[in-house]
Amino acid sequence: MVKLIKSLFCINLVSKLKPSAEIEPLENETKGFRWRSLGVDPQFAVRKRLLLRGWYMLEVQLRHNCNCANASVYIDTGSGYSQELSFSVTCNSGQLVKRLLYFPEMVRSLRFDPLEEAGLFSVEHLRLVPLVPRFAHRLLAKRLAAKHLGYRGLNQQEVLARLKTDAKASYCSWLELGLAHYAETFTRRCRGRDYREWIKQVEIPRLIASQSTAPECGPLISIVLPTYNTEIELLRACIDSVLAQTYANWQLCIADDASPNSQVRDCLLEYQSRDARIHVVFRHENGHISATSNSALELAQGDYIAFLDHDDTLAPHALQRVCEAIVKSPQAQLIYSDEDKINREGYRFDPHFKPDWNPDLLLSNNYICHLTVLKADLVKKVGGLRLGVEGSQDHDLLLRCMPYLSTDSVVHIPEILYHWRAIDGSTALDGSEKSYTTEAGIAALKHYVASQGLDAEVEQGFVPNTYRVRWGVPKEKPLVSLLIPTRDRCDILQPCVDKILSLTAYDNFELLILDNQSTCKETLAYLEKIQCDSRVRVYRWDQPFNYSAINNFGARHAQGEILGLINNDIEPINSEWLTEMVGHACRPEIGCVGAKLYYPNDTIQHGGVLLGVGGVANHAHKHFGRGEHGYFARLSLVQNLSAVTGACLLVRKAIFDEVGGLDEENLAVAFNDVDLCLKVREAGYRNLWTPYAELYHHESVSRGADNTTAKRRRAQREAEYMRRRWGSLLDNDPAYNPNLTLVYEDFSLA
C-alpha cells in the first residue's frame, strides 16, 4: 500500500483528508499509511472551503484488496450530502481513473468515499482540477464517442451537435442530457448484486420487448434426459421446465439408469402418462451417463438433439429461440446458448456469457456446456456418446463433432436459456468436486488429437476442468524474425534485447533492431556493440516516427518464415515464450498469435484485445492480478480472439504479405495491430492468444503518452478511421458477448 498524498487538490483548496467513518490507520514503515475500513462505507471529509460552480476533473488512484471498488465524491451545496449530488468511478487497484465533474452551484464542502465495502485500501493519488468549459465540453464529447453506444462513430463536433438536437426533442438542456449520458459510462459495479439487477433491468424488459408467438410448426427437437436417483423435487422442476416451453414441437426422451429409488420410476411414469411427447425407457443395468444418454438417443425422432441434465432447467423460451436460430440459419449443425447457475431455492447467479464459435477455447475447456443442440444426423455420424469418458462425455462429443463444424454451421444464441443446478457435490458449484472429470477431459482431448493426426500433446491446465494442448514445432524449426523499432532510450532497449537473447529457449531466430533516428551516444554505442551477436542486425529508418512503416520496412529485410512484432520495452519472463508462440503460428489455420503481458507491478497489461471496448478496442482483463484466472478462467486459457497487441505478436510472413502488412497511411501509431489482426481474420485465419507466453511490457515508455494536442488529434483521426473501416464489427466482437460491457475491460455486465 502507498501513502496518502500530501496535497489533495492541485488548486490547494485543502491540504489533507479527514477520516469521518470507522477507519483504522495502519502503520507502514516505508510508505506512510494505509487504511482498513472497519465498516462498509469508509469516508473522508474535506476541510470546508468554497468551490465555484463549473467544471472539474477528478483524478483517483487507489490501492485496495477488494474485488471491485466504487469510489464516490459527494458534494454539499448547502442542503447536505445526497445521492443526487454524487459522482462515482470504479477503480481497479493501482489504476488511475479520471472523471469530469460539473458543479451546478457553489460547493460548500466535499466528501470522498473510497470504498463501499470493508477492506484494505490506500489513496495513492487524488486531485481535483478546474477546467475551462470549452475544454470540458471536448472531453465530454470524446468519452461519449468512445464509450456510449448512442454516439459511436461520431467525432466530437458531431456528438455535441446531436446532443443539442436530442435535448430539444427531450425538452431539456444539452448539458443536462450530456451529463446524464456521460454518467451512464461510469456504471457502479458490485459483482455480488449486479446479476440480479441485470435480470430486472435488461433481461426481463428485453423478453417483454421481443415477445412473439412461437411458430406452430418447425423442426422437431428431441431433448435427451438421462436420470439416476434424482431428487424428486429437482426432477419435477426439470421436466416442468420442458412442459413450460413456448415452442411446442419437442420430444422429451428420458432414460433412467436403473435407479434404486422407486420414486424416480413412479415420477417418470406419471409424466409419461400426462404428455404423449414424453418417452421413457428404464435400463436394467447401471451403465453411467454415456450409456444412459445413448439409451435416450435411441428414442429420439427429431431433426435436432438437445441435451438436458436431470436436475437442471430450461428457460421457458429456450426451444423457441433455438427454433428461430434454425429458421434463420438452416445450415446450423450446432446451436448453443449462454447459461447461469441456479441453487436449490431457485436463486440465479454466476451467468456465463460466452463468445461465438471459438475452436481453440473449446480445446482448452468445454466453454459451450449448456444449452447444447446438435443436428441429429451429426450425432449419429459420430456415434453418439462415447463410453469411457464419463464426466466429460459432452466435451468429448463436441470434440468428435468439431471436424464437421465451421463458423457458418455453428450458431451462438447470446441469451441465458439454461439454468445449471448448483447444489452440494455438483460440478456447477465447484469444478474441483469431481476430479475424474479433468482426467476424462484429458482422455477426450488425447483422442481428438490422435484422431486428427495432430502434432500436439495434452496436459492439465491451470484451473480444474481446463486443458493445455501443447503444439509441436516442425523438426526443421522455422526462422523467426523479431522486429524491434526503437529510438534512443538505451535504458529500456538494452534490457529488452538482452533478455530476449538470454531467455529464449527457441534458438532459430534473428533480431532486427529498427533504429528510428537515435542520437543518444549510449544507445548508438549499444547498437554498435550488440551487432557482435550473429543473431542481431541493426537497420536505420531515417524518417518521422510511423510504427506501421517502420515494421513494414523491417519485414522487407526479414529472412524468417515467421515475423515477430516486438516493442522495445518488452522483457520475456519464461524461456518457452517463443516456442509456445511458434507452435501456434505454424498451424495452417492460425494467423496472428499474441502473448500474456504484464505491467512491471505484475498486473495484467494484455490478455488479448476486445473490440469495441473504449470505442475501438482495448486489452482484456487489464489490471487483473498475476494470479487471477479472469472471467470463466479465460485469462488462463488458449483461445481465439479477434485481435492481439502488436507489442508481442507473431504471424507467418506469407500471411503478413497477403494482407498488405500494416497500414502506413491511416494508422501510423495506434490501432495498426488491431487492423492487421482484423485483416488476417477477414482473410480466413483464426487469431489466437496464449497465456503460456509471458512477458513484461513497460507500455509506451519509449514513445510516450498522447499528451500533446498534435498527438491527441492524431489519435482521434486513427480512431475515427477504425470506426469507418471496421465499425459494425467493433460493436459485435465474436470473441466477446453483447451482454458484456463495452466500457470496462473486466467482462462485467453491460
Summary of the structure (lengths in Angstrom):
residues: 750
radius of gyration: 28.5
end to end distance: 31.0
largest distance: 89.5
contacts: 2548
relative contact order: 0.08
helix: 33%
strand: 27%
